[in-house]
Amino acid sequence: MRNDVKKETLFAHLARPEPDIGTAVNPSISRASTLLFKNAEDLYRTDVRGYGRHGSEVHDELQKAFNALENGVGTSLAPSGLSACTLAILSIVKSGDHLLLTDSTYGPVRYFCLNFLKSMGVETELYDPRIGAGIEALIRDNTSVIWLESPGSLTFEIQDLPAISKIARKKNVVTIIDNTWSAGLTLAPLSLGIDISVHSATKYFGGHGDVLFGAVISSTKTLANKVTRTGKYLGYATSPDDAYQVLRGFRSVVARFKHSETTSEFLAEWLETHPKVLNVLHPARPSHSDHTLWKRDFTGSGCLFSIVLKPVSAEVVNAFINALELFGIGYSYGGYESLAIQCDPQLTRDITPKPDGPLVRFACGLENMHDLKNDIENALNVLP
């Protein structure tokens, strides 16, 4: 295939078997734990798969797809987005190391670093996501990883990836980013100097709220080999059926993403003018504190954003969310159904201030944007 095709064209054609007579359009699912060998001499070869845990043809094709998505050189697959995050970190850190973690990171990653890694003898230090080049002052001789998330979880801060990656490379520190929000379609962190990009493929690539999956994409063979080796040590494995579903999601991800992205920007623009909304946290809006950085590094946005309501009680916020009819109440995003959650019970910040009012996050699905607007408008009527 030509190198200059757009991603929607690439994803529609990748992983296609070579046509013959009646060839299936997609790679086959091979369900197996035991793999048989004709000769005993071949059982311990290192150049072939020896066990079902090591993957199958559909896994190989999915890894190629993620490499194409991020221009990576190697991808490791994981059974969930969180396990992809922890796999990436565990591939680099060791006892006695120091890790820098953005204060805006996804909650379960924060918990993993501050608790599990602590028990391993790894010290985690939180930093302001807007620190930019100032992160150099926090890097120690034993700093091994800088963990980034741009935009930040729940509060949507944009990080200065080129500035941070430039300093990290000078100091021989590995940079890892959770790039789930952009689906790798509107942000290319490896091209900005980041070493490893992590995705919760549960979101956009699963796309239908029915599969858990993760991917770790590395910028160099050395890093890719470290992640692969660590995954084998930990016994990570993903089912061929799940891998098939995620690969299938690649076919339509661009079209689904664009619809949800357009909806989120439409709703964010409208909500900025609503009298019961104190602030809209969407980096594509010119009012966002980091809009200039977003315009520089991103080619678009995503389906997810938050609003800050004018101060009301938690009970009133819950009443607002309960009044929504088209937005499901539940975690995750990137699927066909729009979702809404109250963020305050899970919002933890140690370095950066919390919003001045209740925080509500919207994940835009594939519904009509005007129907979603009407749903939110009706629900806002429960607020004083």
N, C-alpha and C positions, 0 to 999 in steps of 0.2 A: 504494500500500500504506500502511496505517496506520503512524504513526511510533512506536507503542508496542510493536511486535512484538519478540519476542526474536530473538537473532542466528541461532539454528538455523532459525527461520521465515524470516527475511530471506534467509539464504544459500540456502535451498531454492527461493526464488522470484526472486531477482535475476537479471538478464541473460536473462530469458525474452523471446523475440520476441513481439510482439502476435499472438495467435491469429487465424487466418483459416480456410482450408480446407486441412487437412493440413500445418499449420505445424510445422516441427521445434521440439523443446522447447528446444534450445540454439542459440546463435549459430553460424553456419557458419564453417568454417575456409577461409580464402582464402590460398592459397600463391602468392605473386607477388613478384618483385623489380621488374620493370618495370610501371609503371602507365600505361595509355594515355589520351590526351586527344583529343577530337574536334577541338578548335581549338588552333592554335599559341598563341593569345592566353592560353589558360588554363594553359599549361605552367609559368609562373612565378608563379602565384597563391600567396599565403601562407595562404589560408584553407582550403586543401584539401591532402590528402596528395599528395606528388609522387613518392614512391619507396617501395618495399616496406620499406625500413629504418625508415620512420616509423610502421609498425604497420598494423593492420587492425581490422575490427569486433570480433573477439574480444579484441584488446588493449584496445580502448576499454572493453569490458564488464569486463575484469579490473581495469582501473584504477578503475572505479567501485566494484568490490567491495572493493578495498583502502581506498578512501576511506571506504566505509561501515564497514569493520572498525575503523578508527582515528579516525573523525570528522575525516578530513583534507580538505583542499581541492584537493589535487593529488598524483598518484602517477606516478612514473617507474619503468619496469620495467628490469630488468637481467638478464644471462645467468647470474648465480650470486649466492649470498648475499654472497660476498666482493666481487664487483664492485659490488653495491649499496652496501656499506660504503664502498668507495673512491670511488664516484661521489658519495655524499653529502659526503664530506670534500673532494674536489677541487672541488666546487661552491662551497665557501666560502673555502678557504685560498688564499693567494697567497704569493709569495716575500717573505721578511721577517717572516712571521707566526709566532706562537707558539700551539701547540696543547697542551691539557691532556688527557692520556690516562689513564684508570683503569688501575691496575696489574693489574687482574683481567680485562683485555680478552682477547678471542679472539686466539690466537697470530698468525694471518696478518695481522690488522689491526695488531697491535703491530709486526710486522716491516715492514709497509708504511709505517707512520708513522716508525719509527726509521731506516729505510734509504732508501726511495724519496722520502719527503717531505724528508728531510735533503738529498738531492741537488738538490731544488728550492729549497733555501734556507728551508725551514720547520723551526723548532725544535720538537721534541716533548718535553714534560716529563711524567713519570709522577707520578700522585698516588694516595694511599691511597683505596680505594673507600669507606671509612667516614668520609671527611673531612667530609661534610655542609657546613654553612655555612662551615666553615674554609677552603673553597676560595677564598674572597674574597682571602685573603692571597697566593694564587698567581697571580691574574689580573694581567696586565701591560697596558700601553697597546696592545700589538700582539697580544694574545690574541684569536683569532678564533673558536675552536671549543673546546668542552668535549665530549669523547667519553665516553659512559656505557654501561654494560652492567649490567643489574640483573635477576636475579642475575648475579654475575660468572662468567666462563667457568671451569669445572672446580672452583672453590672456593666459588662460590655466595654471595658477599657481596651484601647488599641496600644499594642507595644511597638517600640521602635526596633524592629527585627534586624535591619542592617547594622544599626549602631551596636546592639548587644552582640550579634554574631561576630562582628569584626573584633571586638575586644575579647570575646571568648576564644576565638581562634588564636589570637596573639598569646593568650594565657594557657592554651592547650586544654580548654574546658569544653566538654561536649554540650551542645544545645539541643534540646528536645522540645517540640511543640505539639500541643493538642490542636490539630487543624480540622476538627470535626465540623465546626460552624460553617466553614466555607466549602466543605465537601472537596477541597482541592480544586474547585472550579473557579473560585474568585480570589484565591490566594495561593501563591507558589512559594512556600517558605524555603525550600531547598535552593531555589534560585537566588534567594536573599541571604544565603550563607548559613542557614540553619542545617544542622547535621542529620537530625532524625525527625520525621513527621509521623504523627500517630492519628489514627482515625477510629472512631466508633462506627463501624460499618453497619451497626444496628440501625443507625439513623437513615441518612439519605439512600444508602445503597441497598439496605434491606427494604426500606420504603413502605412497608405495609404492617409494621408493628407485630411481626410474627417470627423474627429471628434475632438472635444475639450473635454479634461477630465483631472482631477487631482486626486492625492491620497496623504493622510497624514498617515504615518505608525508610530506608537508609540511603544516604548520599554517597557512601563509599563501600567498597567490597569489605574492607576491614571491619567497619561497623556492622554491615549486614551479616557477616560471619559471626560476630560476637552475639548478635541478637538471636540468630538461628541456633547457635550452640547453647545459649542460655535457655531457649525454649525447649530444647531437647533435654537438658538437665532437669527442667521443671516438669517435664512430661506433658507439655501443652499439646493439645490436639483439637482439631475441628472436624465436624462430620462432613462427608461429601455432600449430603443433602443441603446443609446450611451453606456450604461454599457455592453450590449450584444456584441457590436462591440469591446470594449476594452478587454472583456473576451476572445473573439475569437482571438484577437491578441496575447494573451498569448500562444496559441497553437503553433505558428510558430516563436515567438520572438527570440528564441535562434539561430535558423538557419539564420534568417534575420540579426540578430545582428552580428553573426560571419562573414557573407559575407561582410557587410559594414565595420566592424572592420579591416578585412584583407585588404580591398581596401584602407582604410585611411592610414594604416601603409605602404603599398606599395607606395602610392603617396607621402607620407611625406618623405620617404627615397629617392625617386627620386628627389623631389623638393629641397632637401638639396644641391644637386650638381649642380643645375641650376644657371647659371651666373647672371640671372636677379632677383634672390631671395636672399634677405639679410639674412633671418632667417626663420626657420620652428618652429612653436609652437605646438609641439605634445609630450606629456609626455612620450610616448613609445620610443622616439628617445633618444639614449645615450647623444646626444648634449643638451638635455633639462636641464635647471637648476635644476629641481626637479626630475630628472629621478630616483635617488636612493630612494627617498620617494615613488615614484610611484611603483617601483619594490617591495618595502616592503609591501605596503598596498593594491595594486591592483593585480588581477589575469589576467588582460587583459586591453584593452583600450576601444575605442568607435569609432563612425563613423565620429566624428567632430574634426577638427583642423584648425589652421590658418597659413598663411604665411605672412611675412613682405617683401614687395617688396623694391627694391632699390628706393630711392626717385624719384618720378615723380609727376606730377600734378594730381589733382582729376579727371580732364577730361580724362587723359590717363588711369587712373585706371578704370574708367567707360567704356572706350573703350575696355579694356581687358575683363571685365566682359561681356560686350555686344557681344564680339566675341565668347564667349563660346556657343556651340550648344547643348551639352548634359546636362549641368548644368542649371537648372532653376534658375531664379533670384527671390528669395523670402525667407522669414523667416522660422523658424522651422528646424527640422531635424528628423532623425529616420524613415523616410518614404522610399518608393520604389524609389523615384526620387532624384537624386543628386541636390544639391543647392549651390549657391555661392552668397555672399553679400560683398559689401564694408563696412567695419566696422567703419571707421573714423567718419562719421557723428553722430554715436550714442555712440562713445567711450568716457566715462567720467572716469577720475582717479584723485583723490585728494591726495592720499598717495603714490602711486607707479608711476614710470615714464611710459609714453606712449612709444610704439615702435619707433624706429628711422626711420621708413618709413611707407608707406601706408599698412594698415592691411586688408587682405582679408580672409574671412572664407569659408571653404569648408565643406559641409555635404555630405558624400558619401552614395549613395543609393544602388540599386541592379543591376546596369548596370555592364558590364564587365569592370574590372579594367584597361585593356589595352586600351579600347575605351575611358575611361575617361582620361587616361594619354595623349593620342593623342589629345583629345579635349583641354586640358590645354596647351599642347605644341604648338598647332596651335594658340591659343589665345595669348600666351606670345609673339608671333611674332609682335604684335602691339606695344609692349613696345620698347623704344629706346635702 
